Amino acid sequence: MLSKRTIVMPSDEEDAAINRGIAADPDARELSTEEIRRMRPARETLPQRIGEGAAAELLKRRGRPPADVTKVATSVRYDRDVLDAFRSTGEGWQTRMNDALRDYARSHGMM
């Protein structure tokens, strides 16, 4: 599904006001080439600064762990009544459809 969000770009006047605000802020200066060269990733510097345990907690990967078996996105055409029947069962209908296809494939020696 395509997003309905639109990005509204600032007008030239608004952009100029934003840039004036940035220029007036002493904390918003541009970094020098030397400062950028000396930068290091957090995984290198955090353990020395806050300790191994705290750094590990901050740097651990977030979200769902990678699955052993992943799903594959595909495009398939179904009869409308079949699709409507599964959709009418509510949230999780795609999983139920996948389970039905798996049961069929197993019962017919395809898996």
N, C-alpha and C positions, 0 to 999 in steps of 0.2 A: 504494500500500500504506500502510495506516495505521501509525503508529508505535506500538510496544508500550511505550514509555517512559511512566512516570507521574511526576508531580511530587508529591513529599511535602512538604507545607507544615509548617513548624515549629509545635510546640505553643506555647501562650501562654507557658509557662515558658521554652522555648528562645528564643522571639522576644524576651522580656524580657532574657535573658542576652546575646543578640546586640546589642540596643540599648544595654545597659550597656557592653559592650565598645567600641561605636562612640563613646559619650559619653566614655569614658576615654581615647580615642586622640586626641592633639592634632593629628594629621595628618588626621583624618577630620571636621573641622569643616565646617559648611555654608558655602557661599560667600554673600557679601553680594550684594545687588542691584547695587551698583556694580561689584563684581568680575565678575559675569556680564555686565554691560553692556560692560565693557572687553575682554571676550574676543574674539579674532579667529580665523578658521579657520587651520589649519596652512599652507594654500597661500599665505596672505598673510604669515605671519611666518617660516616656515622659511628661505626664500631669504636673508633678511637675517641670520639667526642661524648657519646652517651652510653657506651658499653655494648658488649656483644648481644646480650639478651634484648635490651630495648631496641637496638638497631634491627635485630631479626624480626621483632614484632612489627616495627614500622615498615620494613621492606618486604614482608611476606606477601605473596600473591593473593589478590582478592578475587571473589567471585566463585563460581562453580568450578570444581576441579575438572580437568579434562576427562572425558568419558572414554572407556575402553572401546566401546562401539559407538560410533557417531552416526548421526542421521545424514541423509543425502537429500539436498533440495532437488526436486524434479518437477516437470510439468506433465500432468496426466489429465486426460479427458474422461469424465464420469457421466453417466446418465443423471439428469437433474434429480429424478426421484430418489436415486441412491444417495447422492450427495445431500439432499434435503433431509433424508432419513437420519443420516449420521449427524448433521448439523443440529437437528432438532433435539438431540440428546444433551446439548449444552457444552459447557467448557470441557475440554479433553476429547472432543469428537475425533480429532485427527489421530490421537493415540489409539482410540478404540478402532478406528478404521485400519490403522497399521496392525493392530492385534488380530483383527479379522482376516486380513491378508496373510499374516504369518500363520494363523491356524489353517487356512486353506492350503498354503504352500506345504506345510508339514504333513497334513492329512493326505496330500496327493504325491508325497515322496519327492517334493521339489527341494526340500531342505533337510 
